[in-house]
Amino acid sequence: MFHKSKLKNGITLLTVPVKGTRALTVLAMFPIGSRYETPKLSGAAHFVEHMLFKGTERRPTSQDITRAVDAVGADYNAFTYKDYTGYYIKIDASKQQLAFDLLSDMIFNSVFDKDEVEKEKGSIVEELRMYKDNPTMAIDIVSDKLVYDSNPLGWDVGGTEETVRNLTRDDLWDFYRKHYSSKNMVLVVAGNINHRELKKMTRYFADRESKSDVLQMSFYKTNYKTFVWSKEIVPMSHRVAADEREVDQAQILLNFPGLKNNHPARYALSVLTTILGGGMSSRLFTEVREKRGLAYMIRSGSSYFRDTGLCYVQAGLDPKRLGEAVKVIKDELHKITTEEVSAQELRDAVSSINGRLALHMEDSSSQAEWYAKQFFFNPRVRTPEQIMANLKKVSVEQVQKIARELLVWDQMRLAIVSPYSKEKVLSLLP
């Protein structure tokens, strides 16, 4: 069970005790990501994340930061997504003072040294190239651009080489000041919690004043651009994006409309994607890989945002068998929209989700991120037990209903990284 409270400077504190662990994770998260950027500032949220590791007033260099946590064997990192950014330190609970001190110092006292900004541009450009050169990562970039088009959701989280090189220290500092308000922040402490010690430790955050005077969530009213999936039927040529390159394996993503984060039917959608491609006994895995050997990796899933979402099928396969593989996938999607799943499939899917969730939540870092995202993207924070209670209420009829509503072939957007041109891909599709 978690506990929610407010620190005196407006930070929301969530505490999540985890039994049977020596670890403690301290996570600071902000509801800011690439979808709140302007074209000129594309990549700024990710760049700011990097700069918080580059020196503070008390710890002037990145080595001063990394050496401190490396010396105690802590796990630490940060992540930027389209609608949130987080920083965490997972540490032996007996060393927790370092985690609270260091993380608060990074968030409130980073200096954004101009020379470090210029140096870091090179590192970020190489990071972008790493993703772009890896087909299993590049497919996401191709897919997002196809699905979301000019909406910021379609932009690469890291920006482009051009936008990264053009960002200045002032651009990043202004972005940081605008969005890193204590009132926008959630601090999650998960793991081996000693509540007496915790009260002392949270002062590292409660006694700090952010350099931002932004009102809570105010940026949603400025850069936030809602995305609505068009229901207009357009030719397949407008629904395919192909990244042609020399690769031995084609990566494909078949995207369909999804649901926003707090949509009541998301539980049925989770069951649906699990039945389709949630494991080695799933329908797509069985038909595409086991029976025909068309792919090594095939899966289905869904992603959710405040205002929209998508469900997808992803596979890595022999380019020469692309048409055959897509035909099998199409047939399986048609089947699940026209024939009810069995009661046994439903029970197995719910049980599978329950098991995976239980294993996922054994880790204090996973718990911390879970509760932070619950706080930001749902009307109220829900525990894993509450989620599972809702999943167990899903019926066979609800699964087929959501399948019929979302898995419409004429709405499908196909992204592909392969040796084929777009014209060649179109000629192979069923």
KOLGUFI-161489 format. One line per field, with one value per residue (C-alpha): x, y, z; residue in one letter. Coordinates in nm, 4 decimals. Layout:
// KOLGUFI-161489
X = c(X | ...) $
Y = c(Y | ...) $
Z = c(Z | ...) $
aa = c(A | ...) $
This chain:
// KOLGUFI-161489
X = c(0.0000 | 0.1267 | 0.0940 | 0.0503 | 0.1419 | 0.2619 | 0.5924 | 0.5868 | 0.7192 | 0.4435 | 0.6195 | 0.3895 | 0.5451 | 0.4444 | 0.5917 | 0.5710 | 0.7050 | 0.8389 | 0.9002 | 1.1993 | 1.4458 | 1.7521 | 1.7127 | 1.5530 | 1.4637 | 1.4263 | 1.2588 | 1.1854 | 0.9523 | 0.8089 | 0.5178 | 0.7232 | 0.8509 | 0.8970 | 0.5279 | 0.5424 | 0.8235 | 0.8133 | 0.9842 | 1.2791 | 1.3145 | 1.2756 | 1.5003 | 1.5165 | 1.3497 | 1.5996 | 1.8924 | 1.7918 | 1.7895 | 2.1527 | 2.2537 | 2.1324 | 2.4217 | 2.6821 | 2.7442 | 2.5823 | 2.6928 | 2.8243 | 2.9372 | 3.0870 | 3.1599 | 2.9856 | 3.2634 | 3.1715 | 2.8208 | 2.8969 | 3.1895 | 2.9710 | 2.7064 | 2.9512 | 3.1412 | 2.8412 | 2.7361 | 2.4124 | 2.2071 | 2.1190 | 1.9883 | 1.7275 | 1.4762 | 1.2819 | 0.9671 | 0.7037 | 0.5138 | 0.7370 | 1.0966 | 1.2361 | 1.5558 | 1.6257 | 1.8825 | 1.8412 | 2.0645 | 2.1286 | 1.8805 | 2.1596 | 2.3127 | 1.9878 | 2.1100 | 2.3369 | 2.0444 | 1.8258 | 2.1115 | 2.2492 | 1.9180 | 1.7836 | 2.1125 | 2.0932 | 1.7323 | 1.7507 | 2.1134 | 2.2371 | 2.4402 | 2.4075 | 2.7675 | 2.7933 | 3.1028 | 2.9350 | 2.6303 | 2.8463 | 3.0327 | 2.7133 | 2.5765 | 2.8259 | 2.7188 | 2.3502 | 2.4062 | 2.5850 | 2.2942 | 2.0531 | 2.2702 | 2.2829 | 1.9032 | 1.8722 | 2.1271 | 1.9525 | 1.6490 | 1.4691 | 1.4863 | 1.4521 | 1.1147 | 0.9667 | 1.0872 | 0.9375 | 0.6136 | 0.5613 | 0.6146 | 0.3653 | 0.0957 | 0.1202 | 0.2398 | 0.3075 | 0.1841 | 0.4750 | 0.3932 | 0.5445 | 0.8780 | 1.1795 | 1.2184 | 1.5848 | 1.5152 | 1.7187 | 2.0881 | 2.0034 | 1.7804 | 2.0247 | 2.3188 | 2.1146 | 1.9988 | 2.1759 | 2.2474 | 1.9772 | 1.7236 | 1.7862 | 1.7952 | 1.4653 | 1.3058 | 1.4305 | 1.3041 | 0.9675 | 0.8953 | 1.0948 | 0.8651 | 0.8358 | 0.4583 | 0.4935 | 0.7113 | 0.6309 | 0.8867 | 0.8450 | 1.0323 | 0.9922 | 1.1585 | 1.3052 | 1.1505 | 1.2235 | 0.9615 | 1.1628 | 1.4603 | 1.2368 | 1.1081 | 1.4655 | 1.5560 | 1.2643 | 1.3951 | 1.6544 | 1.3637 | 1.1180 | 1.3725 | 1.4603 | 1.2911 | 1.2834 | 1.4079 | 1.0695 | 0.7651 | 0.5406 | 0.1937 | 0.1252 | 0.0741 | 0.0499 | 0.2433 | -0.0450 | -0.2269 | 0.0569 | 0.2493 | 0.0088 | -0.1456 | -0.4208 | -0.4027 | -0.7155 | -0.6837 | -0.8537 | -1.1346 | -1.1148 | -1.0522 | -0.7397 | -0.5523 | -0.2959 | -0.0250 | -0.0952 | -0.0824 | 0.2619 | 0.6017 | 0.9104 | 1.2698 | 1.4687 | 1.8116 | 2.0366 | 1.9171 | 1.8700 | 1.5548 | 1.2529 | 1.1063 | 0.7348 | 0.4877 | 0.1172 | -0.0538 | -0.4232 | -0.6197 | -0.5948 | -0.7325 | -0.6353 | -0.4796 | -0.7843 | -1.0347 | -1.2524 | -1.2048 | -0.8276 | -0.8604 | -1.0339 | -0.7652 | -0.4907 | -0.6592 | -0.7022 | -0.3350 | -0.2273 | -0.4392 | -0.3081 | 0.0623 | 0.1401 | 0.3450 | 0.4735 | 0.1312 | -0.0466 | -0.2354 | 0.0105 | 0.3171 | 0.1593 | 0.0437 | 0.3312 | 0.6307 | 0.5471 | 0.3381 | 0.5062 | 0.8497 | 0.7839 | 0.9367 | 1.1493 | 0.9970 | 0.6288 | 0.4215 | 0.1289 | 0.0711 | -0.0655 | 0.0538 | -0.1452 | -0.1347 | -0.3619 | -0.5650 | -0.4979 | -0.3257 | -0.2587 | -0.2441 | 0.0082 | 0.1560 | 0.5341 | 0.7466 | 1.0947 | 1.0868 | 1.2407 | 1.1756 | 1.1106 | 0.8132 | 0.6715 | 0.3489 | 0.2829 | 0.3479 | 0.1233 | -0.1508 | -0.1357 | -0.1450 | -0.4383 | -0.6298 | -0.5727 | -0.6900 | -1.0004 | -1.0674 | -1.0555 | -1.2974 | -1.5528 | -1.5285 | -1.5471 | -1.2390 | -1.2905 | -1.3521 | -1.0258 | -0.8280 | -0.9782 | -0.8845 | -0.5336 | -0.4772 | -0.5895 | -0.3754 | -0.0766 | -0.1102 | -0.1413 | 0.1741 | 0.3831 | 0.2668 | 0.3556 | 0.7079 | 0.7501 | 0.6501 | 0.9103 | 1.1648 | 1.1608 | 1.2488 | 0.9550 | 0.7249 | 0.8493 | 0.7906 | 0.4494 | 0.3190 | 0.4669 | 0.2903 | -0.0295 | -0.0207 | 0.0380 | -0.1853 | -0.4898 | -0.7599 | -0.6496 | -0.3541 | -0.4412 | -0.2538 | -0.1630 | -0.4306 | -0.6949 | -0.5795 | -0.6075 | -0.9532 | -1.0674 | -0.9009 | -1.0833 | -1.4138 | -1.3408 | -1.5815 | -1.5522 | -1.8017 | -1.5932 | -1.2826 | -1.4583 | -1.6222 | -1.2921 | -1.1373 | -1.4143 | -1.3796 | -1.0018 | -0.8681 | -1.0077 | -0.7760 | -0.8621 | -0.7340 | -0.4040 | -0.0774 | 0.2217 | 0.5784 | 0.8616 | 1.2417 | 1.3553 | 1.5530 | 1.2367 | 1.1082 | 0.7618 | 0.6347 | 0.7745 | 0.6199 | 0.2803 | 0.2994 | 0.3524 | 0.0730 | -0.2476) $
Y = c(0.0000 | 0.3485 | 0.6754 | 1.0171 | 1.3511 | 1.7005 | 1.8591 | 2.2238 | 2.3454 | 2.1683 | 1.8445 | 1.5424 | 1.2578 | 0.8956 | 0.6333 | 0.2656 | 0.0149 | -0.3065 | -0.6038 | -0.8328 | -0.5964 | -0.4014 | -0.1623 | 0.1805 | 0.3688 | 0.7457 | 0.8704 | 1.2294 | 1.2621 | 1.5545 | 1.5420 | 1.6984 | 1.5372 | 1.5889 | 1.6414 | 1.9767 | 2.1142 | 2.3536 | 2.2675 | 2.4907 | 2.3237 | 1.9648 | 1.7540 | 2.0067 | 1.7857 | 1.5069 | 1.7510 | 1.8956 | 1.5418 | 1.5045 | 1.8391 | 1.7470 | 1.4989 | 1.7571 | 1.9488 | 2.1432 | 2.4297 | 2.1811 | 1.9140 | 2.1096 | 1.8197 | 1.5067 | 1.3041 | 1.4523 | 1.3140 | 0.9745 | 0.8949 | 0.9447 | 0.6921 | 0.4483 | 0.4346 | 0.2774 | 0.0500 | 0.2357 | 0.2049 | 0.5446 | 0.6835 | 0.9041 | 0.8725 | 1.1065 | 1.0025 | 1.1911 | 1.3042 | 1.2523 | 1.2711 | 1.0894 | 1.0662 | 0.7861 | 0.6372 | 0.2812 | 0.2277 | 0.0174 | 0.1646 | 0.2212 | 0.4715 | 0.6524 | 0.9928 | 1.0072 | 0.9353 | 1.2130 | 1.4625 | 1.3965 | 1.3752 | 1.6956 | 1.8700 | 1.7672 | 1.8774 | 2.2096 | 2.3213 | 2.2123 | 2.4912 | 2.4188 | 2.5166 | 2.6563 | 2.4535 | 2.1353 | 2.2120 | 2.2353 | 1.9152 | 1.7241 | 1.8014 | 1.5539 | 1.2793 | 1.3306 | 1.3320 | 0.9972 | 0.8673 | 0.9685 | 0.7933 | 0.4790 | 0.4582 | 0.5467 | 0.2840 | 0.0054 | -0.1174 | -0.2442 | 0.1093 | 0.3000 | 0.1361 | 0.3323 | 0.6601 | 0.5717 | 0.4561 | 0.7624 | 0.9983 | 0.8017 | 0.7785 | 1.1204 | 1.3187 | 1.6839 | 1.6476 | 1.6612 | 1.2999 | 1.2141 | 1.3770 | 1.1810 | 1.2320 | 1.3216 | 1.5749 | 1.5821 | 1.6413 | 1.9891 | 2.0914 | 1.9498 | 2.1388 | 2.4617 | 2.4492 | 2.7036 | 2.7138 | 2.9812 | 2.7609 | 2.4745 | 2.6933 | 2.8570 | 2.5171 | 2.3900 | 2.6960 | 2.6779 | 2.3114 | 2.1972 | 2.3433 | 2.1756 | 2.1921 | 1.9790 | 1.7174 | 1.3831 | 1.2230 | 0.8484 | 0.6542 | 0.2780 | -0.0143 | -0.0644 | 0.2393 | 0.3451 | 0.6131 | 0.7865 | 0.8160 | 0.9095 | 1.2163 | 1.3406 | 1.2520 | 1.4305 | 1.7595 | 1.7479 | 1.8115 | 1.9994 | 2.2683 | 2.3425 | 2.6043 | 2.5422 | 2.8094 | 2.7993 | 3.0023 | 2.8214 | 2.7294 | 2.3593 | 2.1923 | 2.5312 | 2.4156 | 2.1902 | 2.5067 | 2.6277 | 2.3668 | 2.0759 | 1.9676 | 1.7093 | 1.4254 | 1.2713 | 0.9617 | 1.0360 | 0.7979 | 0.9039 | 0.6114 | 0.6880 | 0.4786 | 0.2282 | 0.4365 | 0.7082 | 0.4572 | 0.3072 | 0.4526 | 0.2664 | 0.3166 | 0.1504 | 0.0232 | -0.2822 | -0.5185 | -0.8947 | -0.8756 | -0.6511 | -0.4773 | -0.4005 | -0.2205 | -0.2397 | 0.0413 | 0.0746 | 0.3343 | 0.2864 | 0.4368 | 0.7254 | 0.6526 | 0.6430 | 0.4970 | 0.2342 | -0.0119 | -0.0237 | -0.3383 | -0.5189 | -0.3901 | -0.5299 | -0.8695 | -0.8459 | -0.7684 | -1.0440 | -1.3011 | -1.1798 | -1.1481 | -1.1413 | -1.4589 | -1.7725 | -1.9370 | -1.6332 | -1.6526 | -1.4522 | -1.6262 | -1.9634 | -1.8858 | -1.6677 | -1.8273 | -2.1761 | -2.2994 | -2.1138 | -1.9949 | -1.6500 | -1.4528 | -1.4890 | -1.1988 | -1.1132 | -0.9425 | -0.7098 | -0.4358 | -0.0894 | 0.2544 | 0.5229 | 0.9012 | 1.1543 | 1.2118 | 0.9190 | 0.5857 | 0.3048 | -0.0722 | -0.2470 | -0.5657 | -0.5776 | -0.8390 | -0.9023 | -1.1256 | -1.2348 | -0.9568 | -1.2182 | -1.3464 | -1.0050 | -1.0459 | -1.3914 | -1.2747 | -0.9693 | -1.1871 | -1.4256 | -1.1317 | -0.9777 | -1.3059 | -1.3433 | -0.9892 | -1.0502 | -1.3727 | -1.2092 | -0.9372 | -1.1847 | -1.4771 | -1.4580 | -1.5636 | -1.8676 | -1.8424 | -2.0318 | -1.7831 | -1.5008 | -1.6650 | -1.7447 | -1.3876 | -1.2330 | -1.4796 | -1.4020 | -1.0270 | -1.0863 | -1.2969 | -1.0556 | -0.7635 | -0.9470 | -1.0177 | -0.6628 | -0.5134 | -0.7097 | -0.4418 | -0.1135 | 0.0889 | -0.0605 | 0.0206 | 0.3788 | 0.4370 | 0.2651 | 0.4954 | 0.8092 | 0.7393 | 0.6481 | 0.9845 | 1.1864 | 1.0108 | 0.8862 | 1.0655 | 0.8689 | 0.6488 | 0.2816 | -0.0066 | -0.3202 | -0.5026 | -0.2542 | -0.2911 | -0.6683 | -0.6457 | -0.4490 | -0.6924 | -0.9848 | -0.8153 | -0.8159 | -1.0336 | -1.2202 | -0.9747 | -0.6740 | -0.8195 | -0.8731 | -0.5305 | -0.3486 | -0.5660 | -0.4681 | -0.1011 | -0.0763 | -0.3482 | -0.2014 | -0.2868 | 0.0295 | 0.2283 | 0.0382 | 0.2322 | 0.0180 | 0.1267 | -0.0854 | -0.0902 | -0.3228 | -0.3462 | -0.2517 | 0.0776 | 0.1934 | 0.0941 | -0.2572 | -0.2899 | -0.1806 | -0.4394 | -0.7178 | -0.6308 | -0.8376) $
Z = c(0.0000 | -0.0820 | 0.1063 | -0.0546 | 0.1036 | 0.0121 | 0.1048 | 0.2080 | -0.1286 | -0.3240 | -0.4195 | -0.4108 | -0.2103 | -0.2668 | -0.0357 | -0.1286 | 0.1276 | -0.0277 | 0.2008 | 0.1784 | 0.0114 | 0.1188 | -0.1723 | -0.1761 | -0.4936 | -0.4929 | -0.8120 | -0.9087 | -1.2064 | -1.4014 | -1.6491 | -1.9257 | -2.2427 | -2.6130 | -2.6903 | -2.5081 | -2.7231 | -3.0173 | -3.3483 | -3.2582 | -2.9175 | -3.0403 | -2.8185 | -2.5335 | -2.2710 | -2.3407 | -2.3486 | -2.0097 | -1.8698 | -1.9783 | -1.8286 | -1.4812 | -1.4680 | -1.5748 | -1.2555 | -0.9725 | -0.7515 | -0.4905 | -0.7354 | -1.0272 | -1.2639 | -1.3862 | -1.2214 | -0.8838 | -0.9333 | -1.0828 | -0.8540 | -0.5459 | -0.6529 | -0.8106 | -0.4808 | -0.3045 | -0.5917 | -0.6581 | -0.9755 | -1.1207 | -1.4448 | -1.6070 | -1.8880 | -2.1124 | -2.2942 | -2.4879 | -2.1780 | -1.8759 | -1.7543 | -1.4525 | -1.2483 | -1.0039 | -0.7699 | -0.6439 | -0.3438 | -0.0348 | 0.2136 | 0.4654 | 0.2189 | 0.1410 | 0.2569 | -0.0466 | -0.2794 | -0.1367 | -0.1153 | -0.4626 | -0.6475 | -0.4916 | -0.5697 | -0.9357 | -0.9733 | -0.7916 | -0.8352 | -1.1788 | -1.3386 | -1.7144 | -1.7854 | -2.1383 | -2.2280 | -2.1024 | -2.3173 | -2.6288 | -2.5402 | -2.4689 | -2.8145 | -2.9574 | -2.7177 | -2.7920 | -3.1683 | -3.1341 | -2.9256 | -3.2034 | -3.4618 | -3.2470 | -3.2464 | -3.6131 | -3.7202 | -3.5270 | -3.7263 | -3.4134 | -3.2727 | -3.5997 | -3.6639 | -3.3732 | -3.5238 | -3.8636 | -3.7011 | -3.4802 | -3.7726 | -3.9837 | -3.7166 | -3.5537 | -3.8556 | -3.7615 | -3.4040 | -3.1537 | -3.0626 | -3.4010 | -3.3237 | -3.2045 | -2.8287 | -2.8785 | -3.1529 | -3.4730 | -3.5248 | -3.6515 | -3.3608 | -3.1038 | -3.2535 | -3.2614 | -2.8984 | -2.6784 | -2.3089 | -2.2745 | -2.4567 | -2.2161 | -1.9068 | -2.0009 | -2.0684 | -1.7331 | -1.5442 | -1.7139 | -1.6492 | -1.3467 | -1.0847 | -0.7451 | -0.7940 | -1.1089 | -0.9433 | -0.7853 | -0.5562 | -0.5114 | -0.2455 | -0.2829 | -0.1110 | 0.2355 | 0.4050 | 0.7618 | 0.8230 | 1.0940 | 0.8596 | 0.5678 | 0.7499 | 0.7814 | 0.4244 | 0.2569 | 0.3941 | 0.1183 | -0.1189 | 0.1045 | 0.1951 | -0.1676 | -0.3788 | -0.7506 | -0.9879 | -1.1587 | -1.0654 | -1.3136 | -1.1923 | -1.1635 | -1.5031 | -1.6741 | -1.9802 | -2.0810 | -2.1836 | -2.4041 | -2.6036 | -2.5553 | -2.8872 | -2.8722 | -3.1227 | -3.2718 | -3.4900 | -3.8213 | -3.9146 | -4.2785 | -4.5137 | -4.7160 | -4.9750 | -4.8495 | -5.0174 | -4.7582 | -4.4737 | -4.5346 | -4.4406 | -4.5607 | -4.4490 | -4.7263 | -4.6204 | -4.6517 | -4.3797 | -4.3690 | -4.1575 | -4.2091 | -3.9047 | -3.9279 | -3.7049 | -3.7853 | -3.5944 | -3.5143 | -3.3164 | -2.9419 | -2.6223 | -2.3996 | -2.0640 | -1.8391 | -2.0879 | -1.9140 | -2.2023 | -2.1613 | -1.9498 | -2.2344 | -2.4716 | -2.2465 | -2.2563 | -2.6339 | -2.7051 | -2.4652 | -2.6491 | -2.9833 | -2.9114 | -2.5410 | -2.5143 | -2.6833 | -2.6691 | -2.8166 | -3.1448 | -3.3539 | -3.2124 | -3.2820 | -3.6367 | -3.7581 | -3.5885 | -3.4664 | -3.7592 | -4.0463 | -3.9294 | -4.0731 | -3.7854 | -3.4764 | -3.2846 | -3.3054 | -3.0406 | -2.9898 | -2.7375 | -2.6788 | -2.5739 | -2.3972 | -2.3655 | -2.1972 | -2.5114 | -2.7426 | -2.7855 | -3.0276 | -3.0397 | -3.2561 | -3.3912 | -3.4308 | -3.6030 | -3.7380 | -4.0456 | -4.3736 | -4.6288 | -4.8979 | -4.6964 | -4.6054 | -4.8007 | -4.6580 | -4.3010 | -4.3258 | -4.4764 | -4.1777 | -3.9353 | -4.1208 | -4.1100 | -3.7352 | -3.6695 | -3.8783 | -3.6907 | -3.3486 | -3.4612 | -3.5978 | -3.3558 | -2.9782 | -2.7856 | -2.5665 | -2.1944 | -2.1399 | -2.3499 | -2.1467 | -1.8158 | -1.9368 | -2.0593 | -1.7307 | -1.5366 | -1.7594 | -1.7045 | -1.3317 | -1.3235 | -1.5282 | -1.3167 | -0.9955 | -1.1190 | -1.2474 | -0.9132 | -0.7167 | -0.8055 | -0.6109 | -0.9226 | -1.1121 | -0.8220 | -0.8106 | -1.1823 | -1.1666 | -0.8949 | -1.0513 | -1.3819 | -1.2021 | -1.0272 | -1.3432 | -1.5930 | -1.4046 | -1.2042 | -0.8979 | -0.8133 | -0.8515 | -0.6947 | -0.8921 | -0.6942 | -0.8112 | -1.1700 | -1.1490 | -0.9931 | -1.3001 | -1.5399 | -1.3813 | -1.4669 | -1.8417 | -2.0404 | -2.3682 | -2.5177 | -2.4135 | -2.5749 | -2.9069 | -2.8895 | -2.8499 | -3.1221 | -3.3651 | -3.2777 | -3.3060 | -3.5368 | -3.8576 | -4.1462 | -4.3385 | -4.0394 | -4.0158 | -4.0552 | -4.1542 | -4.0784 | -4.2148 | -4.2186 | -4.4975 | -4.8239 | -5.0128 | -5.1433 | -5.0485 | -5.3919 | -5.3527 | -5.0057 | -5.1383 | -5.4154 | -5.1595 | -4.9179 | -4.9159) $
aa = c(M | F | H | K | S | K | L | K | N | G | I | T | L | L | T | V | P | V | K | G | T | R | A | L | T | V | L | A | M | F | P | I | G | S | R | Y | E | T | P | K | L | S | G | A | A | H | F | V | E | H | M | L | F | K | G | T | E | R | R | P | T | S | Q | D | I | T | R | A | V | D | A | V | G | A | D | Y | N | A | F | T | Y | K | D | Y | T | G | Y | Y | I | K | I | D | A | S | K | Q | Q | L | A | F | D | L | L | S | D | M | I | F | N | S | V | F | D | K | D | E | V | E | K | E | K | G | S | I | V | E | E | L | R | M | Y | K | D | N | P | T | M | A | I | D | I | V | S | D | K | L | V | Y | D | S | N | P | L | G | W | D | V | G | G | T | E | E | T | V | R | N | L | T | R | D | D | L | W | D | F | Y | R | K | H | Y | S | S | K | N | M | V | L | V | V | A | G | N | I | N | H | R | E | L | K | K | M | T | R | Y | F | A | D | R | E | S | K | S | D | V | L | Q | M | S | F | Y | K | T | N | Y | K | T | F | V | W | S | K | E | I | V | P | M | S | H | R | V | A | A | D | E | R | E | V | D | Q | A | Q | I | L | L | N | F | P | G | L | K | N | N | H | P | A | R | Y | A | L | S | V | L | T | T | I | L | G | G | G | M | S | S | R | L | F | T | E | V | R | E | K | R | G | L | A | Y | M | I | R | S | G | S | S | Y | F | R | D | T | G | L | C | Y | V | Q | A | G | L | D | P | K | R | L | G | E | A | V | K | V | I | K | D | E | L | H | K | I | T | T | E | E | V | S | A | Q | E | L | R | D | A | V | S | S | I | N | G | R | L | A | L | H | M | E | D | S | S | S | Q | A | E | W | Y | A | K | Q | F | F | F | N | P | R | V | R | T | P | E | Q | I | M | A | N | L | K | K | V | S | V | E | Q | V | Q | K | I | A | R | E | L | L | V | W | D | Q | M | R | L | A | I | V | S | P | Y | S | K | E | K | V | L | S | L | L | P) $
